[in-house]
Amino acid sequence: MANHKSAKKRIRQIAKRRLHNKYYAKTTRNAIKVLRSTSEKAAAQALYPKVVAMLDKLAKRNIIHKNKASNLKSKLAKQINKLA
């Protein structure tokens, strides 16, 4: 376990940051679920920019990889375009 004061502080900071990142990642996953379950095209198109912004923010902060964000955005766009 950490003995130095700075190491103990670093552990506290990491725990706080992990909790913060987990919250935003979970919120984004829930938004993606809502978007995927939407069957109306207009509602899905209105929700899509908000979800894209959330994914971009996660990728920018290295919570998820930028390619994962791109793949998710692509799949969601395809799904929205399939809706009647």
N, CA, C and O atoms as CSV, one atom per row, in Angstrom:
chain,resi,resn,atom,element,x,y,z
A,1,MET,N,N,0.843,-1.188,0.000
A,1,MET,CA,C,0.000,0.000,0.000
A,1,MET,C,C,0.882,1.243,0.000
A,1,MET,O,O,2.069,1.172,0.321
A,2,ALA,N,N,0.305,2.362,-0.356
A,2,ALA,CA,C,1.056,3.607,-0.484
A,2,ALA,C,C,1.514,4.129,0.873
A,2,ALA,O,O,0.768,4.110,1.852
A,3,ASN,N,N,2.753,4.592,0.905
A,3,ASN,CA,C,3.300,5.156,2.129
A,3,ASN,C,C,3.521,6.659,2.024
A,3,ASN,O,O,3.462,7.370,3.028
A,4,HIS,N,N,3.774,7.142,0.814
A,4,HIS,CA,C,4.027,8.565,0.640
A,4,HIS,C,C,2.725,9.345,0.602
A,4,HIS,O,O,1.693,8.856,0.142
A,5,LYS,N,N,2.801,10.565,1.097
A,5,LYS,CA,C,1.627,11.437,1.125
A,5,LYS,C,C,1.098,11.666,-0.293
A,5,LYS,O,O,-0.111,11.642,-0.524
A,6,SER,N,N,2.008,11.887,-1.230
A,6,SER,CA,C,1.607,12.150,-2.610
A,6,SER,C,C,0.937,10.930,-3.240
A,6,SER,O,O,0.006,11.078,-4.031
A,7,ALA,N,N,1.398,9.730,-2.898
A,7,ALA,CA,C,0.808,8.508,-3.437
A,7,ALA,C,C,-0.601,8.301,-2.894
A,7,ALA,O,O,-1.494,7.857,-3.615
A,8,LYS,N,N,-0.792,8.624,-1.624
A,8,LYS,CA,C,-2.132,8.514,-1.030
A,8,LYS,C,C,-3.096,9.489,-1.694
A,8,LYS,O,O,-4.249,9.153,-1.962
A,9,LYS,N,N,-2.611,10.704,-1.958
A,9,LYS,CA,C,-3.445,11.702,-2.635
A,9,LYS,C,C,-3.787,11.224,-4.038
A,9,LYS,O,O,-4.926,11.356,-4.485
A,10,ARG,N,N,-2.802,10.670,-4.728
A,10,ARG,CA,C,-3.023,10.166,-6.082
A,10,ARG,C,C,-4.092,9.078,-6.087
A,10,ARG,O,O,-4.923,9.034,-6.995
A,11,ILE,N,N,-4.082,8.207,-5.091
A,11,ILE,CA,C,-5.093,7.146,-4.986
A,11,ILE,C,C,-6.481,7.746,-4.809
A,11,ILE,O,O,-7.449,7.288,-5.416
A,12,ARG,N,N,-6.570,8.782,-3.967
A,12,ARG,CA,C,-7.861,9.456,-3.775
A,12,ARG,C,C,-8.336,10.101,-5.076
A,12,ARG,O,O,-9.515,10.014,-5.417
A,13,GLN,N,N,-7.432,10.739,-5.796
A,13,GLN,CA,C,-7.795,11.405,-7.048
A,13,GLN,C,C,-8.268,10.394,-8.093
A,13,GLN,O,O,-9.251,10.627,-8.796
A,14,ILE,N,N,-7.558,9.276,-8.184
A,14,ILE,CA,C,-7.912,8.244,-9.161
A,14,ILE,C,C,-9.287,7.673,-8.854
A,14,ILE,O,O,-10.080,7.445,-9.768
A,15,ALA,N,N,-9.580,7.438,-7.581
A,15,ALA,CA,C,-10.884,6.888,-7.196
A,15,ALA,C,C,-12.006,7.859,-7.557
A,15,ALA,O,O,-13.061,7.454,-8.045
A,16,LYS,N,N,-11.765,9.132,-7.312
A,16,LYS,CA,C,-12.762,10.150,-7.627
A,16,LYS,C,C,-12.987,10.243,-9.140
A,16,LYS,O,O,-14.120,10.350,-9.608
A,17,ARG,N,N,-11.885,10.200,-9.890
A,17,ARG,CA,C,-11.976,10.287,-11.350
A,17,ARG,C,C,-12.654,9.058,-11.934
A,17,ARG,O,O,-13.429,9.171,-12.884
A,18,ARG,N,N,-12.369,7.872,-11.371
A,18,ARG,CA,C,-12.987,6.638,-11.851
A,18,ARG,C,C,-14.494,6.695,-11.688
A,18,ARG,O,O,-15.239,6.300,-12.585
A,19,LEU,N,N,-14.942,7.189,-10.539
A,19,LEU,CA,C,-16.374,7.318,-10.284
A,19,LEU,C,C,-17.017,8.289,-11.268
A,19,LEU,O,O,-18.106,8.031,-11.780
A,20,HIS,N,N,-16.345,9.400,-11.531
A,20,HIS,CA,C,-16.825,10.412,-12.481
A,20,HIS,C,C,-16.940,9.821,-13.885
A,20,HIS,O,O,-17.956,9.992,-14.558
A,21,ASN,N,N,-15.888,9.123,-14.320
A,21,ASN,CA,C,-15.879,8.522,-15.657
A,21,ASN,C,C,-16.943,7.445,-15.790
A,21,ASN,O,O,-17.590,7.328,-16.831
A,22,LYS,N,N,-17.124,6.656,-14.732
A,22,LYS,CA,C,-18.122,5.589,-14.744
A,22,LYS,C,C,-19.528,6.169,-14.907
A,22,LYS,O,O,-20.359,5.609,-15.623
A,23,TYR,N,N,-19.785,7.289,-14.242
A,23,TYR,CA,C,-21.095,7.935,-14.330
A,23,TYR,C,C,-21.386,8.367,-15.770
A,23,TYR,O,O,-22.460,8.083,-16.302
A,24,TYR,N,N,-20.430,9.051,-16.395
A,24,TYR,CA,C,-20.659,9.544,-17.754
A,24,TYR,C,C,-20.740,8.409,-18.767
A,24,TYR,O,O,-21.519,8.486,-19.717
A,25,ALA,N,N,-19.953,7.364,-18.581
A,25,ALA,CA,C,-20.005,6.216,-19.484
A,25,ALA,C,C,-21.357,5.516,-19.371
A,25,ALA,O,O,-21.941,5.133,-20.385
A,26,LYS,N,N,-21.852,5.346,-18.162
A,26,LYS,CA,C,-23.140,4.677,-17.950
A,26,LYS,C,C,-24.290,5.531,-18.506
A,26,LYS,O,O,-25.222,5.004,-19.114
A,27,THR,N,N,-24.216,6.835,-18.294
A,27,THR,CA,C,-25.239,7.741,-18.819
A,27,THR,C,C,-25.295,7.656,-20.338
A,27,THR,O,O,-26.378,7.652,-20.923
A,28,THR,N,N,-24.145,7.589,-20.967
A,28,THR,CA,C,-24.084,7.485,-22.427
A,28,THR,C,C,-24.642,6.151,-22.896
A,28,THR,O,O,-25.383,6.099,-23.878
A,29,ARG,N,N,-24.295,5.075,-22.204
A,29,ARG,CA,C,-24.827,3.759,-22.583
A,29,ARG,C,C,-26.348,3.733,-22.477
A,29,ARG,O,O,-27.020,3.147,-23.325
A,30,ASN,N,N,-26.893,4.364,-21.441
A,30,ASN,CA,C,-28.347,4.427,-21.291
A,30,ASN,C,C,-28.978,5.233,-22.424
A,30,ASN,O,O,-30.041,4.869,-22.927
A,31,ALA,N,N,-28.329,6.324,-22.827
A,31,ALA,CA,C,-28.846,7.140,-23.931
A,31,ALA,C,C,-28.826,6.343,-25.230
A,31,ALA,O,O,-29.738,6.464,-26.047
A,32,ILE,N,N,-27.790,5.528,-25.425
A,32,ILE,CA,C,-27.710,4.688,-26.630
A,32,ILE,C,C,-28.837,3.660,-26.623
A,32,ILE,O,O,-29.450,3.402,-27.659
A,33,LYS,N,N,-29.109,3.075,-25.461
A,33,LYS,CA,C,-30.204,2.106,-25.344
A,33,LYS,C,C,-31.536,2.743,-25.702
A,33,LYS,O,O,-32.347,2.149,-26.414
A,34,VAL,N,N,-31.759,3.952,-25.208
A,34,VAL,CA,C,-33.006,4.667,-25.502
A,34,VAL,C,C,-33.118,4.926,-26.993
A,34,VAL,O,O,-34.181,4.739,-27.585
A,35,LEU,N,N,-32.010,5.359,-27.605
A,35,LEU,CA,C,-32.018,5.636,-29.043
A,35,LEU,C,C,-32.278,4.371,-29.848
A,35,LEU,O,O,-33.027,4.404,-30.824
A,36,ARG,N,N,-31.672,3.260,-29.453
A,36,ARG,CA,C,-31.875,2.002,-30.172
A,36,ARG,C,C,-33.294,1.483,-30.038
A,36,ARG,O,O,-33.807,0.837,-30.951
A,37,SER,N,N,-33.930,1.758,-28.912
A,37,SER,CA,C,-35.291,1.256,-28.698
A,37,SER,C,C,-36.360,2.163,-29.310
A,37,SER,O,O,-37.535,1.797,-29.346
A,38,THR,N,N,-35.957,3.344,-29.790
A,38,THR,CA,C,-36.906,4.264,-30.412
A,38,THR,C,C,-37.314,3.737,-31.774
A,38,THR,O,O,-36.463,3.379,-32.588
A,39,SER,N,N,-38.612,3.689,-32.024
A,39,SER,CA,C,-39.106,3.167,-33.304
A,39,SER,C,C,-39.557,4.276,-34.256
A,39,SER,O,O,-39.800,4.016,-35.434
A,40,GLU,N,N,-39.670,5.498,-33.762
A,40,GLU,CA,C,-40.067,6.618,-34.617
A,40,GLU,C,C,-38.823,7.326,-35.140
A,40,GLU,O,O,-37.911,7.656,-34.383
A,41,LYS,N,N,-38.806,7.552,-36.454
A,41,LYS,CA,C,-37.625,8.138,-37.084
A,41,LYS,C,C,-37.385,9.569,-36.613
A,41,LYS,O,O,-36.241,9.949,-36.365
A,42,ALA,N,N,-38.430,10.359,-36.488
A,42,ALA,CA,C,-38.282,11.768,-36.087
A,42,ALA,C,C,-37.704,11.876,-34.677
A,42,ALA,O,O,-36.832,12.705,-34.419
A,43,ALA,N,N,-38.190,11.043,-33.779
A,43,ALA,CA,C,-37.695,11.059,-32.402
A,43,ALA,C,C,-36.234,10.612,-32.348
A,43,ALA,O,O,-35.428,11.171,-31.605
A,44,ALA,N,N,-35.910,9.598,-33.146
A,44,ALA,CA,C,-34.537,9.097,-33.180
A,44,ALA,C,C,-33.592,10.156,-33.750
A,44,ALA,O,O,-32.482,10.334,-33.248
A,45,GLN,N,N,-34.030,10.856,-34.793
A,45,GLN,CA,C,-33.192,11.906,-35.390
A,45,GLN,C,C,-32.985,13.067,-34.432
A,45,GLN,O,O,-31.936,13.711,-34.460
A,46,ALA,N,N,-33.952,13.338,-33.600
A,46,ALA,CA,C,-33.812,14.414,-32.618
A,46,ALA,C,C,-32.851,14.015,-31.501
A,46,ALA,O,O,-32.133,14.860,-30.966
A,47,LEU,N,N,-32.838,12.743,-31.152
A,47,LEU,CA,C,-31.993,12.252,-30.061
A,47,LEU,C,C,-30.555,11.984,-30.505
A,47,LEU,O,O,-29.628,12.056,-29.698
A,48,TYR,N,N,-30.375,11.677,-31.787
A,48,TYR,CA,C,-29.060,11.289,-32.308
A,48,TYR,C,C,-27.949,12.322,-32.056
A,48,TYR,O,O,-26.873,11.926,-31.610
A,49,PRO,N,N,-28.150,13.623,-32.316
A,49,PRO,CA,C,-27.053,14.584,-32.063
A,49,PRO,C,C,-26.614,14.638,-30.600
A,49,PRO,O,O,-25.433,14.840,-30.315
A,50,LYS,N,N,-27.543,14.462,-29.684
A,50,LYS,CA,C,-27.191,14.477,-28.259
A,50,LYS,C,C,-26.326,13.276,-27.908
A,50,LYS,O,O,-25.360,13.399,-27.154
A,51,VAL,N,N,-26.673,12.115,-28.454
A,51,VAL,CA,C,-25.904,10.905,-28.187
A,51,VAL,C,C,-24.511,11.018,-28.820
A,51,VAL,O,O,-23.518,10.609,-28.218
A,52,VAL,N,N,-24.444,11.567,-30.024
A,52,VAL,CA,C,-23.155,11.752,-30.704
A,52,VAL,C,C,-22.261,12.679,-29.884
A,52,VAL,O,O,-21.063,12.428,-29.752
A,53,ALA,N,N,-22.828,13.735,-29.341
A,53,ALA,CA,C,-22.049,14.668,-28.519
A,53,ALA,C,C,-21.513,13.964,-27.279
A,53,ALA,O,O,-20.374,14.194,-26.875
A,54,MET,N,N,-22.329,13.108,-26.678
A,54,MET,CA,C,-21.889,12.368,-25.490
A,54,MET,C,C,-20.741,11.424,-25.839
A,54,MET,O,O,-19.762,11.327,-25.098
A,55,LEU,N,N,-20.865,10.727,-26.972
A,55,LEU,CA,C,-19.813,9.804,-27.393
A,55,LEU,C,C,-18.516,10.548,-27.707
A,55,LEU,O,O,-17.431,10.092,-27.347
A,56,ASP,N,N,-18.633,11.687,-28.378
A,56,ASP,CA,C,-17.442,12.478,-28.709
A,56,ASP,C,C,-16.742,12.964,-27.443
A,56,ASP,O,O,-15.514,12.993,-27.371
A,57,LYS,N,N,-17.536,13.341,-26.456
A,57,LYS,CA,C,-16.967,13.817,-25.195
A,57,LYS,C,C,-16.211,12.691,-24.480
A,57,LYS,O,O,-15.131,12.910,-23.932
A,58,LEU,N,N,-16.789,11.490,-24.492
A,58,LEU,CA,C,-16.118,10.344,-23.868
A,58,LEU,C,C,-14.822,10.015,-24.601
A,58,LEU,O,O,-13.811,9.703,-23.973
A,59,ALA,N,N,-14.855,10.084,-25.920
A,59,ALA,CA,C,-13.659,9.780,-26.709
A,59,ALA,C,C,-12.580,10.831,-26.495
A,59,ALA,O,O,-11.395,10.509,-26.410
A,60,LYS,N,N,-12.998,12.085,-26.407
A,60,LYS,CA,C,-12.036,13.165,-26.213
A,60,LYS,C,C,-11.308,13.023,-24.880
A,60,LYS,O,O,-10.128,13.355,-24.768
A,61,ARG,N,N,-12.014,12.532,-23.884
A,61,ARG,CA,C,-11.434,12.390,-22.545
A,61,ARG,C,C,-10.848,11.009,-22.291
A,61,ARG,O,O,-10.503,10.673,-21.158
A,62,ASN,N,N,-10.736,10.203,-23.356
A,62,ASN,CA,C,-10.140,8.866,-23.293
A,62,ASN,C,C,-10.861,7.920,-22.337
A,62,ASN,O,O,-10.242,7.032,-21.752
A,63,ILE,N,N,-12.159,8.112,-22.181
A,63,ILE,CA,C,-12.947,7.165,-21.390
A,63,ILE,C,C,-13.282,5.963,-22.275
A,63,ILE,O,O,-13.288,4.822,-21.814
A,64,ILE,N,N,-13.558,6.235,-23.552
A,64,ILE,CA,C,-13.662,5.174,-24.559
A,64,ILE,C,C,-12.725,5.529,-25.699
A,64,ILE,O,O,-12.337,6.688,-25.845
A,65,HIS,N,N,-12.358,4.548,-26.507
A,65,HIS,CA,C,-11.456,4.779,-27.627
A,65,HIS,C,C,-12.192,5.537,-28.729
A,65,HIS,O,O,-13.400,5.369,-28.898
A,66,LYS,N,N,-11.477,6.362,-29.472
A,66,LYS,CA,C,-12.100,7.172,-30.522
A,66,LYS,C,C,-12.709,6.301,-31.620
A,66,LYS,O,O,-13.720,6.674,-32.215
A,67,ASN,N,N,-12.102,5.142,-31.893
A,67,ASN,CA,C,-12.661,4.256,-32.916
A,67,ASN,C,C,-13.959,3.608,-32.439
A,67,ASN,O,O,-14.871,3.379,-33.233
A,68,LYS,N,N,-14.040,3.317,-31.154
A,68,LYS,CA,C,-15.282,2.757,-30.604
A,68,LYS,C,C,-16.405,3.774,-30.733
A,68,LYS,O,O,-17.532,3.425,-31.087
A,69,ALA,N,N,-16.094,5.035,-30.445
A,69,ALA,CA,C,-17.089,6.094,-30.582
A,69,ALA,C,C,-17.549,6.207,-32.035
A,69,ALA,O,O,-18.741,6.346,-32.305
A,70,SER,N,N,-16.602,6.147,-32.963
A,70,SER,CA,C,-16.935,6.230,-34.387
A,70,SER,C,C,-17.799,5.058,-34.825
A,70,SER,O,O,-18.766,5.229,-35.567
A,71,ASN,N,N,-17.440,3.859,-34.359
A,71,ASN,CA,C,-18.221,2.673,-34.722
A,71,ASN,C,C,-19.647,2.758,-34.183
A,71,ASN,O,O,-20.600,2.414,-34.883
A,72,LEU,N,N,-19.791,3.213,-32.949
A,72,LEU,CA,C,-21.131,3.347,-32.367
A,72,LEU,C,C,-21.955,4.375,-33.128
A,72,LEU,O,O,-23.127,4.136,-33.419
A,73,LYS,N,N,-21.353,5.521,-33.456
A,73,LYS,CA,C,-22.066,6.566,-34.198
A,73,LYS,C,C,-22.514,6.051,-35.558
A,73,LYS,O,O,-23.628,6.334,-35.998
A,74,SER,N,N,-21.650,5.297,-36.220
A,74,SER,CA,C,-21.966,4.745,-37.533
A,74,SER,C,C,-23.138,3.765,-37.453
A,74,SER,O,O,-24.067,3.828,-38.258
A,75,LYS,N,N,-23.084,2.866,-36.478
A,75,LYS,CA,C,-24.150,1.878,-36.325
A,75,LYS,C,C,-25.485,2.539,-35.993
A,75,LYS,O,O,-26.533,2.135,-36.498
A,76,LEU,N,N,-25.434,3.563,-35.136
A,76,LEU,CA,C,-26.669,4.269,-34.780
A,76,LEU,C,C,-27.239,5.008,-35.984
A,76,LEU,O,O,-28.453,5.019,-36.188
A,77,ALA,N,N,-26.375,5.622,-36.779
A,77,ALA,CA,C,-26.837,6.333,-37.975
A,77,ALA,C,C,-27.477,5.368,-38.953
A,77,ALA,O,O,-28.519,5.671,-39.535
A,78,LYS,N,N,-26.859,4.198,-39.141
A,78,LYS,CA,C,-27.431,3.177,-40.025
A,78,LYS,C,C,-28.809,2.752,-39.548
A,78,LYS,O,O,-29.743,2.611,-40.337
A,79,GLN,N,N,-28.918,2.550,-38.225
A,79,GLN,CA,C,-30.198,2.101,-37.674
A,79,GLN,C,C,-31.283,3.159,-37.868
A,79,GLN,O,O,-32.424,2.827,-38.190
A,80,ILE,N,N,-30.930,4.430,-37.673
A,80,ILE,CA,C,-31.893,5.514,-37.843
A,80,ILE,C,C,-32.350,5.599,-39.295
A,80,ILE,O,O,-33.528,5.826,-39.570
A,81,ASN,N,N,-31.408,5.414,-40.223
A,81,ASN,CA,C,-31.760,5.481,-41.642
A,81,ASN,C,C,-32.658,4.339,-42.073
A,81,ASN,O,O,-33.407,4.480,-43.040
A,82,LYS,N,N,-32.602,3.196,-41.371
A,82,LYS,CA,C,-33.467,2.055,-41.702
A,82,LYS,C,C,-34.906,2.267,-41.262
A,82,LYS,O,O,-35.827,1.660,-41.808
A,83,LEU,N,N,-35.098,3.146,-40.253
A,83,LEU,CA,C,-36.457,3.368,-39.730
A,83,LEU,C,C,-37.345,3.970,-40.806
A,83,LEU,O,O,-36.905,4.770,-41.631
A,84,ALA,N,N,-38.612,3.561,-40.774
A,84,ALA,CA,C,-39.555,4.041,-41.795
A,84,ALA,C,C,-40.190,5.352,-41.393
A,84,ALA,O,O,-41.007,5.896,-42.135
